[in-house]
């Protein structure tokens, strides 16, 4: 069976797909009975088109010209972006093409329209590579765990942030130094805000939450915190306590069916499986009804890991088409008409780590502890770190379990005190 491909985007992932298709061409043909000729390439860069000129008969810089071609059966959307690719995918469906994408930003923003459109037109929209790079989490949730209820999910889903936090922990680097190292190695962009402020993680977590619970989770309605305010004091304190700090996406559903989906840096016991995930690796930790707890980990980005997931989707699609009666997996739940009822983070109840920056004066602790008590927050431990600057002394409070709303109200009052010199750093514990 021959399935003709049109590739939108010839960058890192696109070139990786071409490499894997060439490397496994004989296996796909002889063992699986599939051939995947690439009939069209599209790139914004003429240099990229020139580089791959011998690998496809049709080259263009116009995506709409590619998706309308009769000699393209499946469009691989690997160009990235949010708004422009939506028109390309819609046009592909209109011309009877199936689409495979690695674009989490596109799906997080426009999936509510694209998935129902795919279902209405009887086209496949596959996206294993959009979340977790080479980790097969999408198909795991859709197929392998179809007989399970998902009791909860926590994930390390951004390699840039995980690398920075690992370097801060292992090499005792400051945040800025670790970030510069990540940029030098190509793990972080020149403008890293999309990663370090948590937006990239939010896109992926919204997709995972939607798949777990069959409701459309709008990433714009999630509580999202990045890692930019973390200091070496926080890292050192976590180490002293036997914890690691990770940027987590955390998803759960309560008994009323409300979904909590948030992104924030969290403290994990060193013995927790997620705490061992270091460097640029990603991981997804699932709590399921039948299988129990399970961790999936692997490369979350990169040329071949992401390309591997794209090719996996392609082979899965080919097997469906080979039946002669392909069944598009229903994804209509991914619609604004089926929007999830999200629990606000203020309702989250957990233990907290609070690092205040205070003036070294008598009565400071009395004022702070009084406010915490008035807001119903019980203190589990208190640590005052020695500093040379008496005007900026780190004071760390560990609380017993309490609601996020209690902490928010308390910190609004505490940070307004003239003895507090900077906004209080807040970290939640994940157990």
JODANOR-V769906 format. One record per backbone hydrogen bond with DSSP energy under -1.0 kcal/mol. CO is the residue of the C=O (numbers start at 1). NH is the residue of the N-H. E is the energy in kcal/mol with one decimal. If there is no record, write none. Layout:
co-><CO	CO>
nh-><NH	NH>
e-><E	E>
This chain:
co-><1	4	4	5	5	6	7	8	11	12	13	14	15	16	17	18	19	20	24	25	26	27	27	28	35	37	39	40	41	42	45	46	47	48	50	52	58	60	62	63	66	69	73	74	75	76	77	84	85	86	87	88	89	90	91	92	93	98	99	100	102	103	104	105	106	107	110	110	111	113	114	115	116	117	118	124	126	127	132	135	137	138	139	139	140	143	145	149	152	153	154	155	156	158	159	160	161	162	163	164	165	166	167	174	175	176	177	178	179	180	181	182	182	183	192	192	193	194	195	196	198	199	200	201	202	203	204	205	206	207	208	209	210	216	218	219	223	227	231	232	233	234	235	236	237	238	239	242	244	246	248	249	250	251	252	254	258	259	260	262	263	264	265	266	267	268	269	273	274	278	282	283	284	285	286	287	287	292	294	296	298	299	302	303	304	305	306	307	308	309	310	311	312	313	314	315	316	317	318	320	321	331	333	335	338	341	344	345	346	348	350	351	352	353	354	355	356	357	358	359	361	363	364	365	366	367	368	369	370	371	372	373	378	381	383	389	390	393	394	395	396	397	398	398	402	403	404	405	406	407	408	409	410	411	414	417	419	425	427	428>
nh-><35	73	74	39	40	76	42	78	15	16	17	18	19	20	21	22	23	24	28	29	30	31	32	34	3	5	58	7	60	9	49	50	51	52	53	55	41	43	66	67	69	72	98	6	100	8	102	88	89	90	91	92	93	94	95	97	96	75	126	77	104	107	108	109	110	111	113	114	115	117	118	119	120	121	123	99	101	130	135	137	141	142	143	144	145	146	148	289	287	251	285	249	283	162	163	164	165	166	167	168	169	170	171	178	179	180	181	182	183	184	185	187	188	186	195	196	197	200	198	227	202	203	204	205	206	207	208	209	210	211	212	213	214	340	221	222	263	230	235	236	237	238	239	240	241	243	242	270	268	266	264	155	262	153	260	257	254	343	252	250	225	248	428	246	430	244	272	276	277	281	298	156	296	154	294	151	152	288	286	284	282	134	306	307	308	309	310	311	312	313	314	315	316	317	318	319	320	321	322	323	324	334	335	338	216	259	347	348	405	404	402	429	399	427	397	425	395	421	393	361	364	367	368	369	370	371	372	373	374	375	377	376	400	398	396	392	360	358	385	356	383	354	380	381	350	407	408	409	410	411	412	413	414	415	417	420	359	355	353	267>
e-><-2.5	-2.3	-2.2	-2.4	-1.3	-2.9	-2.1	-2.9	-2.6	-1.5	-2.5	-1.9	-2.0	-2.4	-2.7	-2.0	-2.5	-2.1	-2.7	-2.1	-3.3	-2.3	-1.3	-3.2	-2.9	-2.8	-1.0	-2.5	-1.7	-3.0	-1.8	-2.6	-2.1	-1.7	-1.1	-2.0	-2.5	-1.6	-1.2	-2.3	-1.6	-1.2	-1.8	-2.3	-2.6	-2.9	-1.4	-1.2	-2.6	-2.6	-2.2	-2.2	-2.3	-2.1	-1.6	-3.1	-1.9	-3.0	-2.2	-2.7	-1.0	-1.7	-2.8	-1.9	-3.2	-1.9	-1.8	-2.5	-2.4	-1.5	-2.5	-2.1	-2.4	-2.2	-2.5	-2.7	-2.6	-1.9	-2.5	-2.3	-2.2	-2.4	-2.8	-1.2	-2.5	-1.6	-2.0	-1.9	-2.7	-3.2	-3.5	-2.2	-2.6	-1.9	-2.4	-2.2	-2.6	-2.1	-2.6	-2.4	-1.8	-3.1	-2.2	-2.4	-2.4	-2.2	-2.1	-2.2	-2.3	-2.3	-1.7	-2.5	-1.2	-1.1	-1.4	-2.4	-2.0	-2.5	-1.6	-2.4	-2.2	-2.2	-1.7	-2.9	-2.4	-1.5	-2.3	-3.0	-2.1	-2.0	-2.5	-1.9	-1.6	-3.1	-1.9	-1.3	-2.5	-1.4	-1.8	-2.5	-2.5	-2.3	-2.2	-2.4	-2.0	-3.4	-1.1	-2.5	-2.8	-3.0	-2.3	-2.3	-2.2	-2.5	-2.8	-1.9	-2.6	-2.8	-2.0	-2.7	-2.3	-2.5	-1.0	-2.2	-2.7	-2.8	-2.2	-1.0	-1.5	-1.5	-2.0	-2.5	-2.6	-2.4	-2.2	-2.7	-1.3	-1.9	-2.9	-2.8	-2.9	-2.4	-1.6	-1.8	-2.6	-1.3	-1.7	-2.6	-2.0	-2.1	-2.0	-2.5	-2.3	-2.7	-2.5	-2.2	-1.6	-2.7	-2.2	-1.1	-1.4	-2.2	-2.3	-2.2	-2.3	-2.3	-2.0	-1.8	-1.9	-2.6	-2.6	-2.0	-2.6	-2.4	-2.8	-2.3	-2.6	-3.4	-3.4	-1.8	-1.4	-2.0	-2.1	-3.0	-1.7	-1.7	-2.4	-2.4	-2.3	-1.5	-2.8	-1.7	-2.8	-2.7	-3.7	-1.6	-3.2	-2.6	-2.1	-3.3	-2.8	-2.9	-3.4	-1.8	-2.1	-1.5	-2.6	-2.2	-2.3	-2.7	-1.7	-1.4	-2.8	-2.8	-1.8	-1.4	-2.1	-2.5	-3.1	-2.6>
